[in-house]
Amino acid sequence: MTDVMSPAQRRNNMQMIKSRDSALEIVIRSGLHKRGLRYRLHDRTLPGCPDLVFRTPRIAVFVHGCFWHPHGCSLSVMPSTRIDFWKAKLEGNASRDARTVALLHAKQWRVLIIRECAIRRTNEQKISEVLDRAVTFIRNEDSSLLDISSNYGIHITKEMRITLNA
């Protein structure tokens, strides 16, 4: 299937995609702020430049779009054009994400990943549940990684055992 846009239109379209301050990120930031949490934004001193940083509990938060950081949900769809390019690009993103998490863990940081599918196309109650789950992780848990997706994702404990989180 050929692209319906000219190369100049596609380039302009791709340049419009923001890497920070996205609508999803703002929903997460405002929701956590309303719940009394204070954070720093885009700390370049940490691996991966996390979207939100909680210094005292040493937690880095990433808000991932499902297309750019695929994980198997219905929103992480491989484009039908330039398949080799997109496969390499998205696999590279996943590899970089894994390296970033490993580097943060090596520095004794905990990581929270909130995916687009957990927030997008849901009602206010579901968004509130996702934010409450994030607050619980930030304030209480001792696990090193929580990945929240449309089904609340995979929860990986300190010992790196994988358990489904309901």
Contacts in CASP RR format, 6 or more apart in sequence:
PFRMAT RR
TARGET T0000
AUTHOR 0000-0000-0000
METHOD contacts of the structure
MODEL  1
MTDVMSPAQRRNNMQMIKSRDSALEIVIRSGLHKRGLRYRLHDRTLPGCP
DLVFRTPRIAVFVHGCFWHPHGCSLSVMPSTRIDFWKAKLEGNASRDART
VALLHAKQWRVLIIRECAIRRTNEQKISEVLDRAVTFIRNEDSSLLDISS
NYGIHITKEMRITLNA
1 80 0 8 1.000
1 81 0 8 1.000
2 81 0 8 1.000
3 10 0 8 1.000
3 81 0 8 1.000
5 13 0 8 1.000
20 41 0 8 1.000
20 42 0 8 1.000
20 51 0 8 1.000
22 63 0 8 1.000
24 63 0 8 1.000
24 65 0 8 1.000
24 114 0 8 1.000
24 116 0 8 1.000
24 119 0 8 1.000
24 120 0 8 1.000
25 51 0 8 1.000
25 63 0 8 1.000
27 119 0 8 1.000
27 127 0 8 1.000
28 51 0 8 1.000
28 52 0 8 1.000
28 61 0 8 1.000
28 63 0 8 1.000
28 114 0 8 1.000
28 119 0 8 1.000
28 131 0 8 1.000
28 134 0 8 1.000
29 39 0 8 1.000
29 41 0 8 1.000
29 52 0 8 1.000
31 131 0 8 1.000
32 39 0 8 1.000
32 52 0 8 1.000
32 131 0 8 1.000
32 134 0 8 1.000
32 135 0 8 1.000
32 138 0 8 1.000
35 131 0 8 1.000
35 132 0 8 1.000
35 135 0 8 1.000
37 54 0 8 1.000
37 135 0 8 1.000
37 138 0 8 1.000
39 52 0 8 1.000
39 53 0 8 1.000
39 54 0 8 1.000
39 61 0 8 1.000
40 52 0 8 1.000
40 53 0 8 1.000
40 54 0 8 1.000
40 55 0 8 1.000
41 51 0 8 1.000
41 52 0 8 1.000
41 53 0 8 1.000
42 49 0 8 1.000
42 50 0 8 1.000
42 51 0 8 1.000
43 49 0 8 1.000
43 50 0 8 1.000
43 53 0 8 1.000
43 60 0 8 1.000
46 53 0 8 1.000
46 60 0 8 1.000
46 104 0 8 1.000
46 107 0 8 1.000
46 109 0 8 1.000
47 99 0 8 1.000
47 100 0 8 1.000
47 103 0 8 1.000
47 104 0 8 1.000
47 107 0 8 1.000
48 62 0 8 1.000
48 96 0 8 1.000
48 100 0 8 1.000
48 103 0 8 1.000
50 60 0 8 1.000
50 61 0 8 1.000
50 62 0 8 1.000
51 61 0 8 1.000
51 62 0 8 1.000
51 63 0 8 1.000
52 60 0 8 1.000
52 61 0 8 1.000
52 63 0 8 1.000
53 59 0 8 1.000
53 60 0 8 1.000
53 61 0 8 1.000
54 61 0 8 1.000
54 138 0 8 1.000
57 110 0 8 1.000
57 138 0 8 1.000
57 139 0 8 1.000
58 108 0 8 1.000
58 109 0 8 1.000
58 110 0 8 1.000
59 109 0 8 1.000
59 110 0 8 1.000
59 111 0 8 1.000
59 112 0 8 1.000
59 137 0 8 1.000
59 138 0 8 1.000
60 104 0 8 1.000
60 109 0 8 1.000
60 110 0 8 1.000
60 111 0 8 1.000
60 112 0 8 1.000
61 111 0 8 1.000
61 112 0 8 1.000
61 113 0 8 1.000
61 114 0 8 1.000
61 134 0 8 1.000
62 97 0 8 1.000
62 100 0 8 1.000
62 111 0 8 1.000
62 112 0 8 1.000
62 113 0 8 1.000
62 114 0 8 1.000
63 114 0 8 1.000
63 116 0 8 1.000
64 97 0 8 1.000
64 113 0 8 1.000
64 114 0 8 1.000
64 115 0 8 1.000
64 116 0 8 1.000
65 75 0 8 1.000
65 115 0 8 1.000
65 116 0 8 1.000
66 72 0 8 1.000
66 73 0 8 1.000
66 75 0 8 1.000
66 76 0 8 1.000
66 115 0 8 1.000
66 116 0 8 1.000
66 117 0 8 1.000
66 149 0 8 1.000
67 75 0 8 1.000
67 76 0 8 1.000
67 77 0 8 1.000
67 116 0 8 1.000
68 90 0 8 1.000
68 93 0 8 1.000
69 76 0 8 1.000
69 93 0 8 1.000
69 94 0 8 1.000
69 97 0 8 1.000
69 115 0 8 1.000
70 76 0 8 1.000
70 78 0 8 1.000
70 90 0 8 1.000
70 93 0 8 1.000
70 94 0 8 1.000
71 115 0 8 1.000
71 147 0 8 1.000
71 149 0 8 1.000
73 115 0 8 1.000
73 117 0 8 1.000
73 149 0 8 1.000
73 150 0 8 1.000
74 117 0 8 1.000
74 150 0 8 1.000
75 116 0 8 1.000
75 117 0 8 1.000
75 120 0 8 1.000
78 86 0 8 1.000
78 87 0 8 1.000
78 90 0 8 1.000
79 86 0 8 1.000
101 111 0 8 1.000
101 145 0 8 1.000
104 110 0 8 1.000
104 111 0 8 1.000
105 111 0 8 1.000
105 144 0 8 1.000
105 145 0 8 1.000
110 137 0 8 1.000
110 143 0 8 1.000
110 144 0 8 1.000
110 145 0 8 1.000
111 144 0 8 1.000
111 145 0 8 1.000
111 146 0 8 1.000
112 134 0 8 1.000
112 137 0 8 1.000
112 138 0 8 1.000
112 145 0 8 1.000
112 146 0 8 1.000
112 148 0 8 1.000
113 145 0 8 1.000
113 146 0 8 1.000
113 147 0 8 1.000
113 148 0 8 1.000
114 130 0 8 1.000
114 134 0 8 1.000
114 148 0 8 1.000
115 147 0 8 1.000
115 148 0 8 1.000
115 149 0 8 1.000
115 150 0 8 1.000
115 153 0 8 1.000
117 149 0 8 1.000
117 150 0 8 1.000
118 126 0 8 1.000
118 130 0 8 1.000
118 148 0 8 1.000
118 149 0 8 1.000
118 150 0 8 1.000
118 152 0 8 1.000
118 153 0 8 1.000
119 127 0 8 1.000
119 130 0 8 1.000
122 130 0 8 1.000
130 148 0 8 1.000
130 152 0 8 1.000
133 146 0 8 1.000
133 148 0 8 1.000
133 152 0 8 1.000
134 146 0 8 1.000
134 148 0 8 1.000
137 143 0 8 1.000
137 146 0 8 1.000
142 158 0 8 1.000
143 155 0 8 1.000
143 156 0 8 1.000
143 157 0 8 1.000
143 158 0 8 1.000
144 156 0 8 1.000
144 157 0 8 1.000
144 158 0 8 1.000
144 160 0 8 1.000
145 155 0 8 1.000
145 156 0 8 1.000
146 155 0 8 1.000
146 156 0 8 1.000
146 165 0 8 1.000
147 153 0 8 1.000
147 154 0 8 1.000
147 155 0 8 1.000
147 156 0 8 1.000
152 165 0 8 1.000
152 166 0 8 1.000
153 164 0 8 1.000
153 165 0 8 1.000
154 162 0 8 1.000
154 163 0 8 1.000
154 164 0 8 1.000
154 165 0 8 1.000
155 162 0 8 1.000
155 163 0 8 1.000
155 164 0 8 1.000
155 165 0 8 1.000
156 162 0 8 1.000
156 163 0 8 1.000
157 163 0 8 1.000
END
